[in-house]
Amino acid sequence: MSSDTTFASLGVPTSLTTVLAALGITIPTPIQAATLPDSLAGRDVLGRGRTGSGKTYAFLLPLLTRLAASKATRQSRKPRALILAPTRELANQIQAAMTPLAKPLGINSLTIFGGVGQNPQVNALRGGIDVVIACPGRLEDLLGQGALTLDAIEITVLDEADHMADMGFLPGVRRIMDRTPRASQRMLFSATLDAGVDVIVKRFLTNPVTHSADSALSHVSTMAHHIFHVRADARLPVLIDLSSAPGRTMIFTRTKHGAKKLSKQLNASGVPTVELHGNLSQNARTRNMDAFQAGVASTLVATDIAARGIHVDDVNLVIHADPPVEHKAYLHRSGRTARAGAEGIVITLMTDDQVADVRDLTRKAGIKATTTRVDATHPLLKQLAPGERTFTEPLVLQVDEGNTPRRNGGARNGGARNGGARNGGGATAGQVGGGRGGAARNGTGRNTASGNGPARGGATGGTKQRSSAAKRPTSKGGGRSGGQGGSSSVYSTSSSRGGAAAFSAGSSLGGR
């Protein structure tokens, strides 16, 4: 791609390039530069590229451009464009990326997925929606009920098509696609064409233009891959040490039970952690993702449901607490770091009985990893995850429906963080009621307060009651991940020692 390539030179109208520039997005990614001329011209497009390569804007920009230029009007129960996504989280993030672009054009959109009541979705469709962003299951339900039809669809997008195949959605996708007009434009984006994706391409795309950029293996060179050979009893202490370092950490487990258990263990050890897996309600999944994106929780423990389609900026470290079963899952999990050309660290924990499996996994993934026998005291942990280890009160998340998420009162240098101000005159965020003495970090002195709580890394005896802390913090200290998000939540911690801090949290979504 030429350094002179711009969105305008690719044919994106000024109404959209102005919004992109305001978001700090001025240089197209390779997949955007490759596909936009054809997609803007109305061609069917097959885009092959990994998650994080910029595919979302690659289809949103032509979709919105063509809808804005269309003479069609909005109709009740007849959307004009359809985007299919495999997970609720991805649907929400596509919506978040679309909203600032669509607003100046007068185009509205709706997410449709299960796990929440359908009545608001049905009512919105009745009022008229331009773009539907949907997971296949709930969309088929609503189609069967007559809540919408697809005969007015002008553009259909299949995002993460290979992931939909992995999740068993392709039969539903075929049924949905059969109900869209044959002459409408169709775009499909996928990292691979296996698992039946090629059947979808041949059946529904007409003379598609194929563009490949950022393949599933292309980002491996920007990551440092390490395998930590650990004893079974060293696994948790190693995870506690790594995740208590500064920055965002994503940890992957094989099972929902494993994610829940590990999240509880890390929280009890003073690492603010949230979980993401299929056993959570949609409200809980949204709340936890908001907390992680806002920096209220520094660690996210997830199953493979989060390995694809979740965009979180500045993930410093990805840890495979359980090595995945197959190499594609390894690549998709690892792709949460080293995004958009940045570097990242990927660590796989391996016990004695996993040596053969991990060796086979890395060979198939095409990576060369450094293997080291470690425990929680090994210096390599500090080298790969540098910085002072900090520990907090157990994290309790509380929802406040009245606020737009914004990280004000919980700024790192401007307010309380989990029971104490980090740099603002309260107890250090790392040692509330214990550890190094519960001292104020930059307030009344580092070691002046007495503390009789547990030692570093131990739980602080926090209770799980909801905090009565103020729900509308007014200070405007800007947190590292400040900005407005898509749901309204206040996050707080509470403990039996009486300390409480409130956070209004927000999401700052990066380039798509």
C-alpha positions in Angstrom: 0.0 0.0 0.0 1.4 3.4 -1.0 2.0 5.9 1.8 -0.1 8.3 -0.2 -3.2 6.1 0.0 -6.0 7.8 1.9 -9.6 6.9 2.5 -10.6 9.8 0.2 -8.4 8.5 -2.6 -10.1 5.1 -2.3 -13.5 6.7 -2.9 -14.8 7.1 0.7 -17.0 10.3 0.8 -16.1 13.4 2.8 -19.0 12.8 5.2 -17.3 9.7 6.4 -13.6 10.7 6.1 -14.3 13.7 8.4 -15.6 11.4 11.1 -12.7 9.0 10.7 -10.2 11.8 11.0 -11.9 13.0 14.2 -11.5 9.5 15.5 -7.8 9.6 14.6 -8.1 7.1 11.7 -6.5 8.5 8.6 -4.4 5.7 7.0 -6.3 2.6 5.6 -5.1 -0.8 6.7 -4.1 -3.3 4.0 -7.4 -5.0 3.9 -9.3 -1.7 3.7 -7.1 -0.4 0.9 -7.5 -3.7 -1.0 -11.3 -4.1 -0.7 -12.7 -0.5 -0.6 -12.5 0.3 -4.4 -14.5 -2.8 -5.3 -16.9 -2.8 -2.4 -17.7 0.9 -3.0 -18.4 0.0 -6.6 -21.0 -2.5 -5.5 -19.0 -5.7 -6.3 -19.4 -8.8 -4.2 -16.2 -9.1 -2.1 -14.4 -11.9 -0.4 -12.0 -10.5 2.1 -9.5 -12.8 3.8 -7.8 -11.4 6.8 -7.4 -12.1 10.5 -9.3 -10.5 13.4 -7.8 -7.1 14.1 -6.8 -6.3 10.5 -9.4 -3.6 10.1 -12.2 -5.6 8.5 -14.9 -3.8 10.4 -14.3 -0.5 8.7 -13.6 -2.3 5.4 -17.3 -3.3 5.3 -18.9 -0.4 7.3 -17.6 2.3 5.0 -19.0 0.9 1.7 -22.2 -0.2 3.4 -22.9 3.3 4.8 -21.8 5.0 1.6 -24.1 3.0 -0.5 -27.1 3.3 1.9 -26.6 7.1 2.0 -26.6 7.2 -1.8 -29.6 4.9 -2.2 -33.0 6.4 -3.0 -34.7 3.8 -0.8 -36.6 4.9 2.3 -36.8 3.4 5.7 -39.7 1.0 6.1 -41.3 -0.8 9.0 -39.9 -4.3 9.6 -37.8 -4.1 6.4 -34.1 -3.3 7.1 -31.9 -2.2 4.2 -28.7 -3.8 5.3 -27.7 -6.9 7.3 -24.5 -7.7 9.1 -24.2 -11.3 10.5 -21.8 -11.8 13.4 -21.0 -15.0 15.4 -21.1 -13.5 18.9 -23.0 -10.9 20.9 -19.8 -9.1 21.8 -18.7 -8.7 18.1 -22.2 -7.5 17.2 -22.0 -4.8 19.9 -18.6 -3.7 18.8 -19.6 -3.4 15.2 -22.5 -1.3 16.4 -20.1 0.9 18.5 -17.9 1.4 15.5 -20.8 2.2 13.2 -22.6 4.7 15.4 -20.4 7.8 15.0 -20.2 7.1 11.2 -23.9 6.6 10.7 -25.2 9.4 12.8 -24.3 12.3 10.4 -25.9 10.3 7.6 -29.2 9.8 9.4 -28.8 6.0 9.3 -29.9 4.0 12.3 -29.0 0.5 13.3 -30.1 -2.3 15.7 -28.3 -5.2 17.3 -30.3 -8.5 17.4 -29.0 -11.4 19.6 -30.3 -13.8 22.3 -29.8 -13.6 26.0 -32.0 -10.4 26.2 -35.7 -9.8 25.8 -36.9 -9.7 22.3 -39.6 -7.1 22.7 -37.4 -4.0 22.4 -35.9 -5.5 19.3 -39.3 -6.2 17.8 -40.6 -2.7 18.6 -37.5 -1.1 17.1 -37.9 -3.1 13.9 -41.6 -2.1 13.7 -40.4 1.6 13.8 -38.0 1.1 10.9 -34.3 0.2 11.0 -31.7 0.7 8.3 -29.0 -1.7 9.4 -29.5 -4.9 11.4 -26.4 -6.4 13.1 -27.4 -9.8 14.2 -26.4 -13.2 15.5 -28.0 -16.0 13.4 -30.0 -17.7 16.1 -32.2 -14.8 17.3 -32.5 -13.4 13.8 -34.0 -16.7 12.6 -36.4 -16.6 15.6 -37.6 -13.1 14.7 -37.9 -14.0 11.0 -40.0 -17.0 11.9 -42.3 -14.7 13.9 -42.7 -12.2 11.1 -41.0 -9.5 13.1 -39.0 -8.6 10.0 -38.4 -9.6 6.4 -35.2 -9.5 4.4 -36.6 -8.7 0.9 -35.5 -5.1 1.1 -31.9 -5.9 1.9 -29.4 -4.0 -0.3 -26.2 -5.2 1.3 -25.4 -8.3 3.4 -22.1 -8.8 5.3 -20.9 -12.0 6.9 -18.2 -11.2 9.4 -15.9 -13.8 10.9 -17.5 -16.4 8.6 -15.0 -19.2 9.7 -15.9 -18.6 13.3 -19.6 -18.9 12.5 -18.7 -22.2 10.9 -16.8 -23.4 14.0 -19.8 -22.6 16.1 -22.2 -24.5 13.9 -24.1 -21.5 12.5 -23.6 -22.1 8.8 -27.0 -23.9 8.3 -28.8 -20.9 9.8 -26.6 -18.5 7.8 -27.6 -20.3 4.5 -31.3 -20.1 5.5 -31.0 -16.4 6.2 -29.0 -15.7 3.1 -31.6 -17.5 1.0 -34.1 -14.8 2.1 -32.1 -11.9 0.9 -32.4 -10.6 -2.7 -30.1 -12.4 -5.1 -29.2 -9.2 -6.8 -28.1 -7.5 -3.6 -24.5 -6.9 -2.8 -22.7 -9.4 -0.5 -19.5 -9.2 1.3 -17.9 -12.0 3.3 -14.9 -11.6 5.6 -13.0 -14.6 7.0 -9.5 -15.6 8.1 -9.8 -18.9 6.4 -12.1 -20.6 3.8 -12.2 -24.0 5.5 -15.0 -25.6 7.6 -17.6 -25.0 4.9 -17.0 -21.3 4.4 -16.1 -22.0 0.7 -19.6 -23.4 0.2 -21.2 -20.1 1.4 -18.9 -18.2 -1.0 -19.8 -20.4 -4.0 -23.5 -20.3 -3.3 -24.1 -16.7 -2.4 -21.4 -14.5 -3.8 -21.7 -13.5 -7.5 -18.3 -13.3 -9.3 -16.6 -12.1 -6.1 -13.4 -10.1 -6.0 -11.0 -11.8 -3.6 -8.6 -9.8 -1.5 -6.2 -11.3 1.1 -4.3 -9.3 3.7 -3.1 -10.0 7.2 -3.5 -13.8 7.1 -4.0 -15.8 10.3 -0.2 -16.3 10.5 1.0 -12.8 9.5 0.9 -11.3 13.0 3.0 -14.0 14.6 6.3 -12.1 13.9 5.1 -9.1 16.0 4.6 -11.4 19.1 7.1 -12.9 21.4 5.9 -16.4 22.2 6.9 -18.1 25.4 6.1 -21.5 27.0 6.3 -21.6 30.7 6.9 -25.2 31.9 5.3 -25.2 35.4 4.4 -27.6 38.1 0.7 -28.0 38.7 1.0 -26.3 42.1 2.9 -23.3 40.5 0.3 -22.5 37.9 -1.9 -20.2 40.0 1.0 -18.3 41.7 2.5 -17.7 38.2 -0.8 -16.4 36.9 -1.2 -14.1 39.9 2.3 -12.6 39.4 1.8 -12.0 35.7 -1.6 -10.5 35.9 -0.8 -8.2 38.8 1.7 -6.4 36.6 0.7 -3.0 35.0 -1.5 -3.2 31.9 -4.3 -5.3 30.5 -4.0 -9.1 30.5 -6.2 -11.7 28.9 -6.2 -15.2 30.2 -7.8 -18.1 28.3 -9.1 -21.3 29.7 -10.7 -24.3 28.0 -13.9 -24.5 30.1 -16.5 -22.2 31.5 -16.0 -23.7 34.9 -12.3 -23.1 34.6 -12.8 -19.4 33.7 -15.2 -18.9 36.6 -12.9 -20.6 39.1 -9.7 -18.8 38.0 -11.5 -15.4 38.0 -12.5 -15.9 41.6 -9.0 -17.0 42.5 -7.4 -14.0 41.0 -9.9 -11.6 42.6 -9.4 -13.2 46.0 -5.6 -12.7 45.5 -6.0 -9.0 44.8 -6.0 -8.9 41.0 -9.2 -7.1 39.7 -10.5 -9.6 37.3 -13.7 -10.3 35.3 -14.8 -13.4 33.4 -16.4 -14.0 30.0 -18.0 -17.2 29.0 -21.2 -18.7 27.8 -22.8 -19.2 31.2 -23.1 -15.5 31.8 -26.2 -13.5 31.0 -25.9 -10.8 28.4 -26.1 -8.1 31.0 -23.2 -9.7 32.9 -21.1 -10.1 29.7 -21.7 -6.5 28.8 -20.9 -5.3 32.3 -17.7 -7.3 32.5 -16.5 -6.2 29.1 -17.2 -2.6 30.0 -15.1 -3.0 33.2 -12.2 -4.5 31.3 -12.3 -1.9 28.5 -12.4 0.9 31.0 -9.5 -0.4 33.0 -11.5 -1.0 36.2 -10.6 -4.7 35.8 -7.1 -5.2 34.6 -7.5 -8.9 33.7 -10.1 -10.8 31.7 -10.4 -14.6 32.0 -12.3 -16.0 29.0 -13.1 -19.1 27.1 -12.7 -19.4 23.4 -16.0 -17.5 22.9 -13.8 -14.3 23.4 -11.0 -15.5 21.2 -12.6 -14.0 18.1 -14.2 -10.7 17.4 -13.5 -8.9 20.6 -11.6 -5.6 20.1 -9.8 -4.3 23.2 -7.0 -1.8 22.8 -3.6 -2.2 24.5 -3.8 -5.8 25.7 -0.2 -6.2 26.9 -0.2 -9.9 27.6 -2.2 -13.0 26.5 -1.8 -16.1 28.6 -3.0 -19.5 27.7 -3.7 -20.9 31.2 -4.9 -24.0 29.4 -3.3 -24.7 26.0 -6.0 -24.8 23.4 -7.0 -28.0 21.7 -6.0 -26.9 18.2 -3.7 -24.4 16.5 -6.4 -22.1 15.1 -7.7 -21.4 18.6 -4.1 -20.6 19.6 -3.8 -18.0 16.8 -7.2 -16.5 17.5 -6.6 -16.2 21.2 -3.1 -14.8 20.7 -4.5 -12.2 18.3 -5.9 -10.2 21.2 -2.5 -8.7 21.5 0.0 -7.4 18.9 -2.9 -5.7 17.1 -2.5 -3.1 14.3 1.3 -3.7 14.0 2.0 -3.4 17.8 4.1 -5.9 19.6 2.8 -8.2 22.2 3.7 -11.1 24.6 2.0 -14.5 24.5 2.6 -17.0 27.2 1.4 -20.6 27.3 1.5 -22.5 30.6 2.5 -26.1 30.2 2.5 -28.9 32.8 4.4 -32.1 32.4 1.5 -34.1 30.9 1.0 -31.4 28.3 4.4 -31.3 26.7 3.6 -33.4 23.6 0.4 -31.6 23.0 1.9 -28.1 23.2 4.8 -29.1 21.0 2.3 -30.3 18.3 0.3 -27.1 18.8 3.1 -24.7 18.2 4.3 -26.7 15.2 0.9 -26.5 13.5 0.6 -22.8 14.4 3.9 -22.1 12.7 5.5 -20.4 15.7 8.8 -20.7 17.4 8.4 -20.3 21.2 11.0 -20.1 23.9 10.4 -22.8 26.6 11.5 -22.1 30.2 10.9 -23.9 33.4 9.5 -21.3 35.8 7.9 -20.8 39.2 6.4 -17.5 40.6 9.9 -16.3 41.6 11.6 -16.7 38.2 13.1 -13.4 36.9 11.6 -14.0 33.4 8.1 -13.2 34.8 9.3 -9.6 35.7 11.1 -9.4 32.3 8.1 -10.2 30.2 5.5 -8.4 32.5 7.6 -5.6 33.9 6.5 -3.1 36.6 5.4 -3.1 40.2 2.9 -5.7 41.2 -0.2 -4.2 42.7 -3.1 -5.8 44.5 -6.6 -4.5 45.4 -9.7 -5.3 47.3 -11.8 -8.0 45.7 -13.7 -6.4 42.7 -17.5 -6.1 43.0 -19.3 -4.8 39.9 -22.5 -2.7 40.4 -24.8 -1.5 37.7 -26.2 2.0 37.7 -28.8 2.5 34.9 -28.7 6.3 35.2 -25.2 7.1 34.0 -23.5 7.1 30.7 -20.3 5.2 31.3 -17.4 7.5 31.8 -14.2 7.0 33.8 -14.3 10.1 36.0 -14.1 9.4 39.7 -12.0 6.3 39.1 -9.2 7.9 37.2 -5.8 6.5 38.1 -4.4 9.8 39.2 -7.6 11.6 40.1 -9.8 9.4 42.3 -10.4 6.3 44.2 -9.5 2.9 42.7 -10.9 -0.2 44.4 -11.0 1.2 47.9 -8.1 3.6 47.7 -6.7 6.4 45.5 -3.7 5.2 43.5 -2.0 8.6 43.5 -4.5 10.8 45.1 -4.1 10.6 48.9 -5.8 7.3 50.0 -4.6 3.8 50.6 -2.6 2.4 47.8 -4.6 0.4 45.3 -2.3 -2.6 45.9 -2.7 -3.0 49.6 -6.0 -2.0 51.1 -6.0 -3.1 54.6 -3.1 -5.4 54.2 0.1 -6.4 52.3 2.6 -3.6 52.6 0.7 -2.0 55.4 -2.1 -0.3 53.5 0.0 2.8 53.1 -0.9 5.8 51.1 1.2 5.8 47.9 1.6 9.5 47.2 -0.8 10.9 49.7 0.2 10.8 53.4 3.3 8.7 52.9 4.1 5.2 51.6 4.4 3.4 54.9 2.6 5.5 57.5 -0.7 3.7 57.8 -0.9 0.5 59.8 -2.3 -2.6 58.3 -3.0 -6.0 59.8 -4.5 -7.6 56.7 -3.1 -10.5 54.8 0.3 -10.5 53.2 0.9 -9.5 49.6 -1.3 -11.5 47.2 -3.8 -12.6 49.8 -7.4 -11.8 49.9 -8.6 -8.9 52.0 -11.7 -10.4 53.3 -14.0 -8.4 51.0 -17.7 -9.1 51.2 -19.9 -9.3 48.2 -22.6 -6.8 49.2 -23.3 -3.9 46.9 -21.6 -0.7 47.8 -23.5 2.3 48.9 -20.8 4.6 47.4 -22.0 7.6 45.4 -23.2 6.6 42.0 -22.4 9.8 40.2 -18.8 10.7 40.7 -18.1 14.3 39.7 -14.4 14.6 39.4 -13.2 14.7 35.9 -9.8 13.0 36.1 -9.3 11.3 32.7 -8.5 7.6 33.0 -6.2 5.8 30.6 -9.3 4.3 28.9 -11.7 7.2 29.3 -14.5 8.0 27.0 -18.1 7.0 26.6 -19.2 3.4 26.2 -22.3 1.7 25.1 -23.9 0.8 28.4 -24.4 2.4 31.8 -22.5 1.0 34.7 -20.9 2.1 37.9 -18.2 -0.2 39.3 -17.3 -0.3 42.9 -15.6 -2.4 45.5 -16.8 -2.9 49.1 -15.2 -4.6 52.0 -15.9 -5.5 55.6 -13.4 -2.8 56.6 -15.8 -0.2 55.4 -13.8 1.2 52.6 -15.6 1.8 49.3 -14.9 3.4 46.0 -17.1 4.1 43.0 -16.2 4.1 39.4 -18.2 5.2 36.3 -16.6 3.2 33.6 -16.4 3.8 29.8 -15.0 2.1 26.7 -12.6 3.6 24.3 -12.8 1.5 21.1 -9.8 1.7 18.8 -9.5 1.3 15.1 -11.5 -1.4 13.5 
